[in-house]
Amino acid sequence: MDFKNKKILVLGKGITGQATASFLIKKEAIVNIKDEKEDGSFIEIDPTEYDLIVQSPGISRQHPFLLKCDQLGIKVTNEIELAAQNTNKKIIAVTGTNGKTTTVNLIHHLLNTCNLKNVLVGNVGTPFIAMTENDYDYYVLELSSYQLEAVDLFKPEIAIITNLTPDHLERHKTMDNYLNIKKRVFKNMDSSNFIILNYDDPYLKNIEVKISKKLFISTTTKVTGIFLEKDIIYLNLDRKQVLLNIKDLLIFGIHNIENIMFAILAGYLSGQSLECLIQGALTFKGVEHRLEFIREHNGVKYYNDSKSTNPEASITAIKAFNNTMIYLILGGSHKSVDYGALAKTIKENNVCPILQGATREEIKNALELAGVKKYILCKDMKSALDSAVQIAKKDEVIILSPACASFDQFSNFENRGEVFKSYVNEIK
């Protein structure tokens, strides 16, 4: 699209909105950038004054102003769509409820190990559109459901959906809506492209993919793609090949084995040798705020899992430690999710839940309903950590894995994780 002299409204002044506005200004567009926190309600804007509306991810596609644009026939797009339409380089796109960030970081690490020029963009932090004029062989793109809402012609070479569990339903309302938004990642892909899905996920096992080639990863079943069998990861395309023993990995937990398999398969499909991909997998140390080891003090190990912003992510954290005694710091801001499965997992494992933040009463109710009788209630994260430190013994672990968003006390999950790490490092 030729943007010269086009009147374009960018909604949202966050990092994505600012990057989008900068890109469009360079293309000689006439750009207006608005934010409801600063400029008042969008609904007061006359959309007919603009040739194009660009939605930032923090703004729902169901916002009354955007619905009004639809009624008037004013085109609405987003930063991901604009970026993809303004580069001819290849894209590996990763979406799903959990595991996205670790998977894209793994892919980035593996491609770097193979000396393929690539960059991490999207939901991981750097706006895609800010990097479109740089010379890369591949964009490794993390996509949230918010970023997929407004894509239209977006078409990656390789797409991954890690898993699907209820999340962001305060915005998407139903799991059907949430699933359909995630499926937008591959809607334009053709027979030269690959979609990689998690066979062990009930939402993804039988998902219909009409055109692109469908491959799977699995930790339970022999599939076409990559699978795990008795501690060995195998590639299974034209033939079954041994890749590596999971005991040799530096990261742990079944969720990370899945992430490793997604990354190796994506790297292989991008044309890289198995030798360098395996080397990359064996040297990957993990991602900040995702079961990140902080320190060991008096025999107690401390982990920062602030990225666990939904119950399923915290369930994954619990299962990663087998039967080790866990003091689990839970709670944060509301996301309209069900804590029942998390409560059941806590009851079935050696977990002492320490509840804090805005959702502590809500989680407490779920625990009591599941028959969990022992828990600790605290006001905030610092008091929750102090309580855990007082009772944890040698060979036990303390984990911040909130199962909730961070906005009751912190600006984002990264801020929450950094503060938690600072508290842990102050323990004497």
N, C-alpha and C positions, 0 to 999 in steps of 0.2 A: 504494500500500500504506500502511495505517495502521501506523506504527511504535510508537505509544504503548504502553509497558509490554511490548513485545516483547523477548525476550532474544536479543541479536545478538552473535556473535563475529566480530571483525575480525582477520584474520591478516596480520601485518606492521605494523611501527611506523615505516615510512618515510613520506615526504611524502604518498603516496596513502592509506596506512592512517590516518594522523593526521587527514587531511582528511575521510575517510569517517566516522571515529569522531565528529568534531566535528559533522558534518551530522546523524548519527543521534541524538546527545545532544540537539540542538536540537529534534528530532522526538519527544523524550521516550521514546526507547528505552532499555532497560537494556543498556549496552554494555560488553563486555569486549574488550580489545585485547591480543593476544599476539604475541610474536616469538621464534622458536626460538633466536636468538643470546642472548637475555636470559632466556627463560622455560623453556627446555628443549624437547624434542621435542613437536610437535603431537599425535603419535600417543597421548600419554598423556591427552589431553583427551577427555572423554565428550561426543560431539556431540549426544546426546539431551537435553542440558541446554539446548539453544539452538533458537530458532525459525528462525534464519537464520545462515548462514556467509558472510562476505564475504572473498573471496580478493584479496590484493594482487598486482600483476603479477609481482613477483619470485618468487612461489610457483607452481610448476607445477600445472596442473590434474590431473596424474597423481601428485601427492603422496599417499602412502598414507592420510593422514588424510582427504583429500578423496574418495578412492575409497571409504573407509569410510562417509563421509557419504552417498554415492550408494547404497551397499548398504542403508543404514538409512532411506533416503528423506528425509534432511535436506536442505533446499534450499540450494544453493550459488550465489552470484552474485558480481558484482564491482562496483567503483566506477563503471565506465562504464555498466553496465546500470542501476544505481541512479540515477545522474545523469540519464540519458536518460528514465527513467520519471518523473522529478520536474521536468521542464520541458516547456512547450508551445512553446518556441522552435525555430526551424529549425536543422538540423545539416548542415554539410558535413564529411564524414569522409574522411580520407586515410590509406591504408595502402599497403604495398608493402615491398620490401627496401631500396631506396635512393631518395633524393629526397624522402622524406616531409616532412622538416623544411623544406627550401627551398620546397617546394610550399605548405605551410600558411602559411609566412611571406609568400610571394607573394600568396596569396589574401587574407590579412589586410591586406596593403599595398594591394592593388587595391580591396578593399571600403572601406578607409579613404579612399582617393582618391575613391571614389564617395559618401563621406559616409554609408555604411551602418554602423550601430553593431554591432560584432562583437568577439569576443574569441578569442584563441588559447588552447586548452586541450588536455589529454591528454599524450601522450608528449613533447611539446615543453617541458613543465616544470610548468605549473599544472594541478593536478587538476581535471577537469571538474566534479566534485561541489562543489568550493569556490566555483564561480561560478554555480550554478543559481538562486540567489535574486537575481541581478543582472538588470538590464533590458537585454538585447541582442536585436537582430534575428536574428543568426546566431551559432552557435558553430562555430568553425573547429577541428576536432578531429583531431589526429594520433593514429593508432592503431598500436601495435605488435602483433605476433602474440600476445604475452603478454596484452595487454589484450583481445584478441578471443576468447581461449580460453573465457571463461565468460559471454559475452553470449548472450541468449536472445531477447528481444523487441526488441532494439535496431533502430532504423529511421531512418536519416538521409534527408534530402531529396535530397542529392547525395552519391554515394560515388565515390572515385577509388582505383584500384589502379595505382601508378606502374610497377612492374615486379616480377618474381619471379626470384630466384636463390638458390641454397642458402645458408641462414643459420639460425642458432640450432638446428642439427640435433642438438646435444648435448641439447636439450630436446624437440624435435619428432620426432626420429629419422629421418623420411623426408620427401622432397619432397611426396609425396601428402598426408601429414598437414599439412605446412606450408601447402600450397595450400588445403586444405579449411578450415583455420583462417582464412586470409585471406578466403575466400569468405563467411565469416559476416558480413562487413560489409554485404552486400546481400541476405541470405537473407529478410528481412522486407519488402523494398521492393516497391512496387506500381507500377502503370502511370502514376502521377503523379510518380514519382521517376526519377532519372537515375543510371546507372552509367557512369563514364568510364574507359576502359581504354587501355593502350598497345598499339597494333596491331603494333608492331615487336618485342614480347616474345613468344617462342614459347609460353610458358605462358598468355598472356592473349589472344592473337589469336583463338582459337576457343573461349574459355571460354563455358560455357552459362549464360545469364541468362534465367530463365523469365518474370519478370513485369515488372521495371523496364525502362525504355528504355535501350538500350545505344548509347553513342557512343564514338568513338575519337580518339586523337591519333596522329600519325605524322610522322616526319622523312623517310620514304622513299616513302610511298604516298598517293595521294589517297583519303581516307576520309570517311565521314560524321562530322563533328565539326570538328577543326582539323588542318591538315597543313602541312608545309613543302615549298616548291618553289622552287629557285634563289634562296635567301636570303630569300624572301618567305613569311610566315606567312599562311595563308588560313583564314577561317571557311567551312565548307561544311555548311550545314544545308538550308534551303530554296533557297539559291543560294550561289554562290562569291563571297566578298568578301575583298578585300585588307585585312589588318590592319596589318602593319608589316614593316620590313626588319630582319633580325636584326643587321645591321651597326650599327644605331642603339641596340642594347641595351648596358647597362653591365656585364652579366655575360656570360661566355663559356663555350664548350663545348657539345657536342650535348646533354648531359644537362640543362643549364640551359634550352636551347631547349624540351625536353620539359616541364620544370617550368613555363615561361612558358605553354605551350599548355594544360596542365592548368588553370592558374589562370585564364586568360582565359575558357576554356570554362565553368568552374564559376561564375565571376562573371556571365557572360552568362546562364546558366541560372537564376541567382538573381534575374534581372530588371534587371541594371545595364546602362547604356548602353555601347556599344563605345568611344565617345569617351573616357570616363573610365577604362575598363579599359586602353586603349592607353596613355593618359597614365601610369597606374600602372606598367605594364610597362616603360616607357621610363625611369622614375625609380628602379627597384629596384636596389639596390647589392649585394645578396647577403646571406648569413647567416654569422654567426661560426662558425668551425671547419669551414666547407665551402669549400675552396679559397680561404681568406681571405688576401688580400694583406697582408703584414706590413710589409715595407720593402724598399728597394733599397739595397745597400751595395757599393761598388766594382764596380758594374755587374751584380751578382748579385741576382736577385729571390728573396725568401723567401715561402713560402706555408704556411699552417696548414690542413691538411686532416684534423685529428684525428678528425672525425666518420666518416672512412672506417674502419669497424670490420670490414669484410669484403673479400675480394679483389676483388670486382666493383667496389666503390667506388673502390679504388685503380687499377684498370684505367681507369675513367672519368677519373680525375685525369691519368693518363699521356696519354690520348687528347686531353684538352683542350689540351695544349701542342704538338700536332702533332709536328714533328721537332726541337724545342728540346732541348738537352742537359739532362737531369734527373738530379739527385742525390736519390734517393728513399729516405727513411728509413722502413724497414719494421720490423714486429715489435711484439709486445705479449703479451697473455695468450691462452690457447687457446680456440678455439670449435668444434673438430672440423670444420674445413672443408678443402677441397682447394685448394692453391696452384698447381696445374698451369696453369690458364688465365692467372693472373697472371705466372707464370714465362715462358710463351710470349709474352705481350705485352711483357714486359721485353726478351726476346731480339730482338723485331721492331722495337724502338724504341731511341732514344738514351738509355738509362737506365743509370745506375750505382747498383745497389741497395746500400744500407748497412743491414745487418741488426743488430737489437738486441732486447733483451727476451727473454722466456721462449720465444718461438717462433722465435728466430733460427736454430737448427739445423734445425728443421722446414722453414723457408722455404729455407734453404741447400740442403737435400736436393732440394727441388722445382726449384730453379734449376739445379742440376747435372744433374738428370734431363732438363731441357729443353735442355741444352747451353749454359747461361750459364756462362762461365768466369771472368768478372771480377765480384767483389763484395767488400764490406768487412764484416768481422765486428766488432761492438762490444758492450760490456757493456750500456750503457744509452743513453737518448735523448741525454743531454748529450754523451757521447763520440762518438755518431754524428753529431751536429751539428758538433762540433769537427773531425771527419774530413772532412766535406763542405766546411766553410769553407776548409780547407787546400788543397783541390784544385779548387774551382769557379772558373771564369773569367768574365769579362765576357760578358753576354748569355746566361748559363746560369741555371738555377733550382735551388733547393733546396726540397724539399717534404717535410713530415711528412705521410705518408699511410699509416698503419701496416698496414692490411688486417687488423687484429686488435683485440680488445677491449683495454681499458686497465688491467685490474685487477692486472697483475703489478707495476706501479710507481705507479699513480695511482688515485684514487677513482672517476673516470669520465672520459669523453672530454673533457669541458669542462675539467676540472682539467689533463689532459694538454696540451690546446691552450694553456691560459693559461701553463703552465710553459714550453712551447716558445717562445711569443711573448716571454716575459721573457728567455729565453736569447738569442734572436735580437736583441732590442733592446739587449742588453749588448755585442754585437759591436762592436769599435772598429777 
